[in-house]
Amino acid sequence: MIKWSNIKTSDGFNLKFPQTMQLKDGLVAKFDEFSQIISIRNSEKELGYDMLIKSKDRIKCVDMEVKPEFKRRGIGGLLHAISVMMLKENKAKNIYLDALPEAIRFHFNKGFRTDATNKENAYIYLNSILKSNTPFEDLKISAKKLMFKLTSGNKEAIKEVDRLYDTYLSRVIQNNISIDDAKLPATLCMDLKNKDLKNHRDFYNGILENFGIDYQI
């Protein structure tokens, strides 16, 4: 197991990052300070990457990709786990991203939650519930009520939309409802807050341990 204290770190664009980490099974995690990309590689090729940018006290996941032939091997989870390490080491408040419909389930299962950020996004998310081909009539009723709150300028309404959409996503995932029937938005603003990591600590620590990194979230 490699310990974080034994990993050489550097600063690039105000982001403290590990230069190189030798992982299990011959894998290596490298961070390019110029492109701000974490790359997971074996001896022959790149398996996946994650581009991160720090802005003030937040870290944005600009782009994440796992090569098709290496999916379902835990590489995506490892990339998120490393970004969570960097969240902690940089004392940032959250990691945020814009999730495509096909990736929403993946990010949601890794602890990321809806972060509408503004009224326009909130309307889009409520409309996706209302227009969906789902049996969640209680959530559709709640969505209609929230539409009125947003229109009247209620400041807490956006936070309520976030909570409602998280409930909606949870049911969509549990019931294995398709992207088309769920009417998921073209992009969904999501984030993982530092203060909420305690709820996902065991999950991420398990990923890090599996890849040979001795670090506690």
C-alpha positions as CSV (number, residue, x, y, z in Angstrom):
1,M,0.0,0.0,0.0
2,I,1.3,3.5,-0.8
3,K,0.7,6.2,1.7
4,W,-0.3,9.7,0.7
5,S,2.6,11.1,3.0
6,N,5.1,9.2,0.8
7,I,3.7,10.6,-2.5
8,K,5.5,13.6,-4.0
9,T,3.0,16.4,-4.5
10,S,3.1,19.7,-6.5
11,D,1.0,22.8,-7.0
12,G,-0.3,23.8,-10.4
13,F,-3.0,26.4,-11.1
14,N,-3.5,26.6,-7.3
15,L,-4.3,22.8,-7.1
16,K,-2.2,20.5,-4.9
17,F,-1.9,17.2,-6.7
18,P,0.0,13.9,-6.6
19,Q,2.6,13.8,-9.4
20,T,2.7,10.0,-9.8
21,M,1.1,7.1,-7.9
22,Q,2.0,3.5,-8.6
23,L,-1.1,1.4,-8.1
24,K,-1.9,-2.3,-8.0
25,D,-1.8,-4.5,-11.1
26,G,0.8,-2.4,-12.8
27,L,-1.5,0.7,-13.1
28,V,-0.1,4.2,-12.7
29,A,-2.0,7.5,-11.9
30,K,-0.3,10.6,-13.2
31,F,-1.3,14.2,-13.0
32,D,-0.3,16.7,-15.7
33,E,0.0,20.1,-14.2
34,F,-0.5,21.9,-17.5
35,S,-3.6,20.1,-18.8
36,Q,-4.9,19.5,-15.3
37,I,-5.6,15.9,-16.1
38,I,-5.4,12.8,-13.9
39,S,-4.5,9.9,-16.2
40,I,-4.8,6.2,-15.3
41,R,-2.4,4.1,-17.4
42,N,-1.0,0.6,-17.7
43,S,2.3,-0.2,-19.4
44,E,0.8,0.2,-22.8
45,K,-2.0,2.8,-22.9
46,E,-4.2,5.2,-21.2
47,L,-7.3,3.6,-19.6
48,G,-9.1,6.8,-18.5
49,Y,-8.7,10.4,-17.5
50,D,-10.3,13.2,-15.4
51,M,-9.7,16.9,-16.1
52,L,-10.0,19.0,-12.9
53,I,-9.9,22.8,-12.5
54,K,-9.9,24.6,-9.1
55,S,-11.8,27.8,-8.9
56,K,-11.6,29.5,-5.5
57,D,-12.8,26.9,-3.0
58,R,-14.4,24.5,-5.6
59,I,-13.0,21.9,-7.9
60,K,-14.7,21.3,-11.2
61,C,-14.6,18.0,-13.1
62,V,-14.5,19.4,-16.6
63,D,-14.3,16.1,-18.5
64,M,-14.1,12.5,-17.5
65,E,-13.7,9.5,-19.8
66,V,-12.9,5.8,-19.4
67,K,-12.0,4.0,-22.6
68,P,-14.8,1.7,-23.7
69,E,-12.6,-1.5,-23.5
70,F,-11.8,-0.6,-19.8
71,K,-15.2,0.2,-18.5
72,R,-16.7,-1.8,-15.6
73,R,-13.3,-2.3,-14.1
74,G,-13.6,0.4,-11.5
75,I,-11.5,3.0,-13.3
76,G,-14.3,5.6,-13.2
77,G,-14.7,5.1,-9.5
78,L,-11.0,5.3,-9.0
79,L,-10.9,8.7,-10.8
80,H,-13.6,10.0,-8.6
81,A,-11.8,8.6,-5.5
82,I,-8.6,10.4,-6.4
83,S,-10.5,13.7,-7.0
84,V,-12.1,13.2,-3.6
85,M,-8.5,12.9,-2.1
86,M,-7.7,16.2,-3.9
87,L,-10.9,17.8,-2.5
88,K,-9.7,16.9,1.0
89,E,-6.1,17.9,0.5
90,N,-7.0,21.2,-1.1
91,K,-9.7,22.0,1.5
92,A,-12.2,22.6,-1.2
93,K,-16.0,22.8,-0.5
94,N,-17.1,20.5,-3.3
95,I,-16.5,18.9,-6.6
96,Y,-19.0,19.8,-9.3
97,L,-19.7,18.7,-12.8
98,D,-22.3,18.8,-15.7
99,A,-23.5,15.2,-16.1
100,L,-24.7,13.8,-19.4
101,P,-27.9,11.7,-19.2
102,E,-26.0,8.4,-19.7
103,A,-23.6,9.3,-16.8
104,I,-26.1,10.6,-14.3
105,R,-26.7,7.1,-12.7
106,F,-22.9,6.6,-12.4
107,H,-22.3,10.0,-10.7
108,F,-25.4,9.6,-8.5
109,N,-24.2,6.2,-7.3
110,K,-20.8,7.8,-6.4
111,G,-22.5,10.4,-4.1
112,F,-23.0,13.3,-6.4
113,R,-26.3,15.1,-6.0
114,T,-28.4,17.7,-7.9
115,D,-27.1,21.3,-7.7
116,A,-29.5,23.3,-9.8
117,T,-27.5,26.6,-9.1
118,N,-30.2,28.9,-10.7
119,K,-33.9,29.2,-11.5
120,E,-33.5,28.3,-15.2
121,N,-32.0,24.9,-14.4
122,A,-34.6,24.3,-11.7
123,Y,-37.4,24.8,-14.2
124,I,-35.7,22.3,-16.6
125,Y,-35.4,19.7,-13.8
126,L,-39.0,20.1,-12.7
127,N,-40.2,19.8,-16.3
128,S,-38.3,16.6,-16.7
129,I,-40.3,15.1,-13.8
130,L,-43.6,16.5,-15.1
131,K,-43.1,15.2,-18.7
132,S,-41.6,11.8,-17.7
133,N,-43.3,8.5,-18.4
134,T,-43.0,7.4,-14.8
135,P,-45.6,6.4,-12.2
136,F,-44.3,8.8,-9.6
137,E,-47.5,10.9,-9.3
138,D,-46.6,12.2,-5.9
139,L,-43.4,13.7,-7.2
140,K,-45.2,15.2,-10.2
141,I,-47.6,16.9,-7.7
142,S,-44.6,18.2,-5.7
143,A,-43.0,19.5,-9.0
144,K,-46.2,21.5,-9.9
145,K,-46.2,23.1,-6.4
146,L,-42.5,24.0,-6.7
147,M,-43.1,25.6,-10.1
148,F,-45.3,28.1,-8.4
149,K,-42.7,28.8,-5.7
150,L,-40.0,29.4,-8.4
151,T,-42.3,31.8,-10.2
152,S,-43.0,33.7,-7.1
153,G,-39.3,34.1,-6.4
154,N,-39.0,31.9,-3.3
155,K,-35.3,31.7,-2.5
156,E,-35.5,28.3,-0.9
157,A,-37.3,26.8,-3.9
158,I,-34.1,25.9,-5.8
159,K,-32.8,23.9,-2.8
160,E,-36.2,22.2,-2.6
161,V,-35.9,21.4,-6.3
162,D,-32.5,19.8,-5.7
163,R,-33.9,17.6,-3.0
164,L,-36.9,16.6,-5.1
165,Y,-34.8,15.8,-8.1
166,D,-32.5,13.6,-6.0
167,T,-35.6,11.7,-4.8
168,Y,-36.7,11.4,-8.4
169,L,-33.3,10.1,-9.6
170,S,-33.2,7.6,-6.7
171,R,-36.5,6.1,-7.8
172,V,-35.5,6.2,-11.5
173,I,-32.4,4.2,-10.7
174,Q,-34.1,1.8,-8.3
175,N,-36.8,1.1,-10.8
176,N,-34.4,0.8,-13.7
177,I,-36.3,3.4,-15.8
178,S,-34.8,4.3,-19.1
179,I,-33.2,7.7,-19.9
180,D,-36.0,8.4,-22.5
181,D,-38.9,7.5,-20.1
182,A,-37.2,9.5,-17.3
183,K,-36.8,12.5,-19.6
184,L,-33.4,13.3,-18.1
185,P,-32.1,16.7,-19.0
186,A,-29.4,17.2,-21.6
187,T,-27.0,18.0,-18.8
188,L,-27.6,17.9,-15.0
189,C,-25.6,20.1,-12.6
190,M,-24.3,17.8,-9.8
191,D,-21.9,18.1,-7.0
192,L,-20.3,16.2,-4.1
193,K,-19.9,18.4,-1.0
194,N,-17.0,18.0,1.4
195,K,-19.4,18.2,4.3
196,D,-21.4,15.2,2.9
197,L,-18.4,12.9,2.5
198,K,-19.0,11.2,5.8
199,N,-22.0,9.4,4.1
200,H,-19.7,8.0,1.4
201,R,-16.4,7.6,3.4
202,D,-16.4,3.8,3.5
203,F,-17.3,3.6,-0.2
204,Y,-14.4,5.8,-1.4
205,N,-11.9,4.3,1.2
206,G,-12.8,0.9,-0.2
207,I,-12.0,2.0,-3.8
208,L,-8.6,3.5,-2.7
209,E,-7.7,0.3,-0.8
210,N,-8.6,-1.9,-3.7
211,F,-6.1,0.0,-5.9
212,G,-3.4,0.1,-3.2
213,I,-3.7,3.7,-1.9
214,D,-3.5,4.0,1.9
215,Y,-5.6,7.1,2.4
216,Q,-8.6,7.8,4.6
217,I,-11.4,10.1,3.4
